[in-house]
Amino acid sequence: MSNSSGDADVLIHILYIDDDEGLASLMQENLLRRGFSVEWAKNGAAGLARLNEGGIDAVVLDHVLGDETGLDILPCITAMPDHPPVVYATGSDDTSIAVAALKAGADDYMLKGISADYFDLLAAALEQALERARFRRETAQAQEVIRQQRDLAEMLLSEVNHRIANSLGLVGALIRMQSAMTKDQVAIDALHETQMRINAIASVHRRLYTNRQVGSVQLDEYLNSLLTELEASMRDDKRPHRIMLTAAPVNLATDKVITLGLIVSELVTNAFKYAYPDSVTGEIRVSVDQTEEMLKVIVEDDGAGFDPEGPARGTGLGTRILTGMAASLKSDFAYDPDHNGTRATLVFALGEGK
């Protein structure tokens, strides 16, 4: 075989490692007619030295090399970066040699001969080995391009999450400033709740940015951060309550985490506001359990209880948010009428990508 560049044929450079000079000459003569230029190395050391110089497209490696064998040299060749393909040749029909050579990294195995058929088969084996090597190189290059593009996309997405988190943080700060300027307590409470809802969303984007995650969030870590911030913002002498979280480590899709964060934030906020009398310490518990492909989230307290059929205790916006968010998760959402206090349970399928 020969490759053409313009009008001139370009020979493929083969290194033949064998201690038999006569056979090396025969190899050079016969492969030259088939488009291969053959260089000879009489032992492993000479062959490795020539390979280190570069410019070799493929290697034909003999098994018997005086005091050593081709199996001693083969690992040194395959350890070279971007090493040329190796066709292993021997006069022995011992199949264990072939198996050992292929396991050590040889691309093909040939029984030596001196007939024209042998050189035809060897030329075909070399062509196939070169084609496989070319395919491996192109595959590696394509994978590297994909890796670089993926890294770039992840970097850009991380920057987007960073900017979204910062923008939402700015919106929250503006709402906090507006709340400080307002005298109407109803308006102050509404602005405070809006700020907490924004924070629930911003917290997801902060976690995506800081953890360099793409498309999913570790739910237990997110809820721990969210509830810590929620307790710090709501706990005072009038509401000296504690939030307790028990959560299984679950990696959840970003859109589901945002929705779940809003639901948990609403339920915990309601418990803080309505579960216990003023200045009475209470406990608000949040638990997350995964069973097969389902996720169960419970928010409960030991307070005054809640009648979902009764009149709204505020504007009713929180209830509408809960209903809408639960529906978007295609979840089963219900209050436990037998619980001494309030217990809300949300169950939904994790689905693809969780």
C-alpha positions as CSV (number, residue, x, y, z in Angstrom):
1,M,0.0,0.0,0.0
2,S,1.2,3.5,-0.6
3,N,-0.2,6.9,0.2
4,S,0.1,9.7,-2.4
5,S,1.0,13.3,-1.9
6,G,0.9,15.2,-5.2
7,D,2.5,13.0,-7.8
8,A,5.0,11.2,-5.4
9,D,4.3,8.1,-3.4
10,V,4.9,8.5,0.4
11,L,6.2,5.3,1.9
12,I,5.0,4.1,5.3
13,H,8.0,3.7,7.7
14,I,8.2,0.4,9.4
15,L,10.7,-0.6,12.1
16,Y,11.5,-4.3,12.0
17,I,13.1,-5.6,15.2
18,D,14.7,-9.0,14.7
19,D,18.2,-10.5,15.3
20,D,18.1,-12.2,11.8
21,E,19.8,-9.9,9.3
22,G,19.0,-12.1,6.4
23,L,15.3,-12.1,7.1
24,A,15.5,-8.3,7.7
25,S,16.9,-7.9,4.2
26,L,14.1,-10.1,2.8
27,M,11.6,-8.0,4.7
28,Q,12.9,-4.8,3.3
29,E,12.8,-6.0,-0.3
30,N,9.3,-7.5,-0.2
31,L,7.6,-4.8,1.8
32,L,9.2,-2.0,-0.3
33,R,7.2,-3.4,-3.3
34,R,4.0,-3.1,-1.1
35,G,4.6,0.6,-0.1
36,F,6.5,0.2,3.1
37,S,10.0,1.5,3.9
38,V,11.6,-0.9,6.4
39,E,14.4,0.0,8.9
40,W,16.1,-2.8,10.8
41,A,17.0,-3.0,14.4
42,K,18.9,-6.1,15.5
43,N,17.8,-6.1,19.2
44,G,15.4,-4.5,21.6
45,A,17.8,-1.7,22.8
46,A,18.4,-0.6,19.2
47,G,14.7,-0.7,18.4
48,L,13.7,1.4,21.4
49,A,16.5,3.9,20.6
50,R,15.2,4.2,17.0
51,L,11.6,4.6,18.2
52,N,12.6,7.4,20.5
53,E,13.9,9.3,17.5
54,G,10.4,9.3,16.0
55,G,9.2,9.0,12.4
56,I,8.2,5.3,12.7
57,D,4.6,4.5,11.6
58,A,4.4,0.9,12.8
59,V,6.6,-1.9,14.3
60,V,7.1,-5.5,13.3
61,L,8.5,-7.2,16.5
62,D,10.0,-10.7,16.4
63,H,9.6,-13.0,19.3
64,V,13.1,-14.4,19.6
65,L,15.8,-11.8,20.1
66,G,18.9,-13.5,21.3
67,D,19.0,-13.3,25.1
68,E,15.5,-11.7,25.2
69,T,12.1,-12.0,23.6
70,G,9.8,-9.6,22.0
71,L,7.5,-9.9,25.1
72,D,10.3,-8.2,27.1
73,I,10.4,-5.3,24.6
74,L,6.7,-4.9,23.9
75,P,5.8,-3.3,27.3
76,C,8.5,-0.7,26.7
77,I,7.0,0.2,23.3
78,T,3.4,0.4,24.5
79,A,4.5,2.6,27.4
80,M,5.6,5.3,24.9
81,P,3.2,8.1,24.5
82,D,1.3,7.8,21.2
83,H,3.3,4.7,20.3
84,P,3.1,3.2,16.8
85,P,1.1,0.0,16.4
86,V,2.9,-3.3,16.8
87,V,2.5,-6.5,14.8
88,Y,4.1,-9.4,16.7
89,A,5.8,-12.1,14.6
90,T,7.2,-15.5,15.6
91,G,8.0,-18.8,14.0
92,S,6.3,-20.7,16.9
93,D,2.7,-21.9,16.6
94,D,2.4,-21.7,20.4
95,T,-0.9,-19.9,20.9
96,S,0.1,-18.8,24.4
97,I,2.7,-16.5,22.8
98,A,0.0,-14.9,20.7
99,V,-2.2,-14.4,23.7
100,A,0.6,-12.9,25.8
101,A,1.5,-10.5,23.0
102,L,-2.0,-9.3,22.4
103,K,-2.5,-8.8,26.2
104,A,0.7,-6.8,26.3
105,G,-0.6,-4.4,23.7
106,A,0.3,-5.8,20.3
107,D,-2.3,-4.9,17.6
108,D,-1.9,-8.2,15.7
109,Y,0.0,-11.5,15.6
110,M,1.7,-13.2,12.6
111,L,3.4,-16.6,12.0
112,K,6.6,-15.8,10.3
113,G,7.4,-17.0,6.8
114,I,9.3,-16.1,3.7
115,S,6.7,-16.7,1.0
116,A,4.9,-14.0,-1.0
117,D,1.7,-14.9,0.8
118,Y,3.3,-14.2,4.1
119,F,4.4,-10.7,3.0
120,D,0.9,-10.0,1.6
121,L,-0.6,-11.0,4.9
122,L,1.9,-9.0,6.8
123,A,1.2,-5.9,4.7
124,A,-2.5,-6.3,5.2
125,A,-2.0,-6.7,9.0
126,L,0.1,-3.5,9.0
127,E,-2.5,-1.6,7.1
128,Q,-5.2,-2.7,9.5
129,A,-3.1,-1.9,12.5
130,L,-2.4,1.6,11.1
131,E,-6.1,2.1,10.5
132,R,-6.9,1.1,14.0
133,A,-4.2,3.4,15.4
134,R,-5.6,6.3,13.2
135,F,-9.1,5.6,14.6
136,R,-7.8,5.6,18.2
137,R,-6.0,8.9,17.6
138,E,-9.1,10.5,16.0
139,T,-11.3,9.2,18.8
140,A,-9.0,10.5,21.4
141,Q,-8.8,13.9,19.7
142,A,-12.6,14.0,19.4
143,Q,-13.0,13.1,23.1
144,E,-10.6,15.9,24.0
145,V,-12.5,18.4,22.0
146,I,-15.8,17.2,23.6
147,R,-14.1,17.5,27.1
148,Q,-12.9,21.0,26.3
149,Q,-16.3,22.0,25.1
150,R,-18.0,20.5,28.1
151,D,-15.6,22.3,30.5
152,L,-16.3,25.5,28.7
153,A,-20.1,25.0,28.9
154,E,-19.8,24.2,32.6
155,M,-17.7,27.3,33.2
156,L,-20.2,29.4,31.4
157,L,-23.1,27.8,33.2
158,S,-21.3,28.4,36.5
159,E,-20.9,32.0,35.7
160,V,-24.6,32.3,34.8
161,N,-25.5,30.7,38.2
162,H,-23.2,33.1,39.9
163,R,-24.8,36.1,38.2
164,I,-28.3,34.9,38.9
165,A,-27.5,34.4,42.6
166,N,-26.0,37.9,42.8
167,S,-29.0,39.4,41.0
168,L,-31.4,37.7,43.3
169,G,-29.4,38.7,46.2
170,L,-29.6,42.3,45.0
171,V,-33.4,42.0,44.6
172,G,-33.6,40.6,48.2
173,A,-31.5,43.5,49.5
174,L,-33.9,46.0,47.8
175,I,-36.9,44.3,49.3
176,R,-35.2,44.4,52.8
177,M,-34.5,48.1,52.3
178,Q,-38.2,48.7,51.3
179,S,-39.3,46.7,54.4
180,A,-37.2,48.9,56.6
181,M,-38.9,52.0,55.2
182,T,-42.4,50.6,55.6
183,K,-44.6,51.2,58.7
184,D,-47.5,48.9,57.9
185,Q,-46.8,45.5,59.7
186,V,-48.8,43.6,57.1
187,A,-46.7,45.0,54.3
188,I,-43.5,44.3,56.3
189,D,-44.5,40.7,56.8
190,A,-45.4,40.3,53.1
191,L,-42.1,41.8,52.0
192,H,-40.2,39.5,54.5
193,E,-41.9,36.4,53.1
194,T,-41.2,37.5,49.6
195,Q,-37.5,38.0,50.5
196,M,-37.4,34.4,51.9
197,R,-38.9,33.0,48.8
198,I,-36.3,34.8,46.7
199,N,-33.6,33.5,49.0
200,A,-34.8,29.9,48.5
201,I,-34.2,30.3,44.8
202,A,-31.0,32.2,45.1
203,S,-29.6,29.5,47.4
204,V,-29.9,26.9,44.7
205,H,-27.9,29.0,42.3
206,R,-25.3,29.8,44.9
207,R,-24.8,26.1,45.5
208,L,-24.6,25.3,41.8
209,Y,-21.9,27.9,41.5
210,T,-19.8,27.2,44.6
211,N,-19.9,23.4,44.1
212,R,-19.4,23.6,40.3
213,Q,-22.5,21.3,39.8
214,V,-24.4,21.2,36.6
215,G,-28.1,20.4,36.5
216,S,-28.4,18.9,40.0
217,V,-28.0,19.8,43.6
218,Q,-27.2,17.7,46.8
219,L,-30.6,18.1,48.4
220,D,-29.6,17.5,52.1
221,E,-26.8,20.1,51.9
222,Y,-29.1,22.6,50.2
223,L,-31.9,22.2,52.7
224,N,-29.4,22.5,55.6
225,S,-28.2,25.8,54.2
226,L,-31.7,27.1,53.4
227,L,-33.1,26.2,56.8
228,T,-30.1,27.6,58.7
229,E,-30.7,30.9,56.9
230,L,-34.5,30.7,57.5
231,E,-34.1,30.1,61.2
232,A,-31.6,32.9,61.6
233,S,-33.9,35.4,59.8
234,M,-37.1,34.4,61.7
235,R,-36.0,33.4,65.2
236,D,-36.4,36.1,67.9
237,D,-37.7,36.5,71.4
238,K,-41.3,36.2,70.1
239,R,-40.6,33.1,68.1
240,P,-37.7,31.3,69.8
241,H,-38.1,28.1,67.7
242,R,-35.6,25.6,66.4
243,I,-35.6,23.8,63.0
244,M,-34.4,20.2,63.0
245,L,-33.4,18.6,59.7
246,T,-33.1,14.9,59.0
247,A,-32.3,14.3,55.3
248,A,-31.0,11.4,53.3
249,P,-28.2,12.3,50.8
250,V,-30.1,12.7,47.5
251,N,-28.9,14.4,44.3
252,L,-31.9,16.1,42.8
253,A,-32.5,18.0,39.5
254,T,-32.1,21.7,39.9
255,D,-35.7,22.6,38.9
256,K,-37.1,20.1,41.4
257,V,-34.8,21.5,44.1
258,I,-36.0,25.0,43.5
259,T,-39.7,23.9,43.7
260,L,-39.1,21.8,46.8
261,G,-37.1,24.6,48.4
262,L,-40.1,27.0,48.0
263,I,-42.5,24.4,49.4
264,V,-40.3,23.7,52.5
265,S,-39.7,27.4,53.0
266,E,-43.5,28.1,53.0
267,L,-44.3,25.3,55.4
268,V,-41.5,26.2,57.8
269,T,-42.4,29.9,57.7
270,N,-46.0,29.0,58.5
271,A,-44.9,26.9,61.4
272,F,-42.7,29.7,62.7
273,K,-45.6,32.2,62.5
274,Y,-48.6,30.1,63.7
275,A,-47.7,26.8,65.4
276,Y,-46.7,28.0,68.9
277,P,-47.8,30.9,71.2
278,D,-45.6,33.9,71.4
279,S,-42.4,33.5,73.4
280,V,-43.0,29.7,73.7
281,T,-40.1,27.6,72.3
282,G,-41.1,25.1,69.7
283,E,-39.5,22.6,67.4
284,I,-40.1,22.4,63.7
285,R,-38.9,19.2,62.0
286,V,-38.1,18.6,58.4
287,S,-37.3,15.1,57.2
288,V,-36.4,13.7,53.7
289,D,-36.5,10.0,52.9
290,Q,-35.9,8.2,49.7
291,T,-37.6,4.9,49.0
292,E,-36.7,3.4,45.7
293,E,-37.7,6.0,43.1
294,M,-39.9,8.1,45.4
295,L,-39.0,11.0,47.7
296,K,-41.0,11.8,50.8
297,V,-40.7,15.1,52.5
298,I,-42.3,15.8,55.9
299,V,-42.5,19.2,57.7
300,E,-44.1,18.9,61.1
301,D,-44.5,20.7,64.5
302,D,-46.2,20.0,67.9
303,G,-48.1,23.2,67.9
304,A,-51.7,24.3,67.6
305,G,-52.5,22.4,64.5
306,F,-53.8,23.5,61.1
307,D,-57.1,23.0,59.4
308,P,-56.6,23.1,55.6
309,E,-60.3,23.5,55.1
310,G,-60.5,26.5,57.4
311,P,-60.1,30.2,56.5
312,A,-56.7,31.4,55.5
313,R,-54.6,32.8,58.4
314,G,-53.0,35.4,56.2
315,T,-53.4,36.6,52.6
316,G,-53.7,33.0,51.4
317,L,-50.8,33.5,49.0
318,G,-48.7,30.9,50.8
319,T,-51.4,28.3,50.3
320,R,-51.7,29.1,46.6
321,I,-47.9,28.8,46.3
322,L,-47.9,25.4,48.0
323,T,-50.7,24.1,45.8
324,G,-49.0,25.3,42.6
325,M,-45.5,24.1,43.5
326,A,-46.8,20.6,44.7
327,A,-48.8,20.3,41.4
328,S,-45.7,21.1,39.3
329,L,-43.8,18.2,41.0
330,K,-46.8,15.9,40.2
331,S,-46.7,15.1,43.9
332,D,-49.2,13.8,46.6
333,F,-49.4,16.6,49.1
334,A,-51.5,16.3,52.3
335,Y,-51.9,17.2,55.9
336,D,-52.1,14.5,58.6
337,P,-55.4,15.1,60.5
338,D,-54.3,12.6,63.3
339,H,-51.0,14.4,64.1
340,N,-50.9,16.3,67.4
341,G,-49.8,19.6,65.7
342,T,-49.3,20.1,62.0
343,R,-47.7,17.6,59.7
344,A,-47.5,18.2,56.0
345,T,-46.3,15.3,53.7
346,L,-45.2,15.6,50.2
347,V,-44.4,12.5,48.0
348,F,-43.2,12.6,44.5
349,A,-41.3,10.4,41.9
350,L,-37.7,11.2,41.4
351,G,-37.9,10.5,37.7
352,E,-35.2,10.8,35.1
353,G,-32.0,12.5,36.3
354,K,-33.6,12.6,39.8
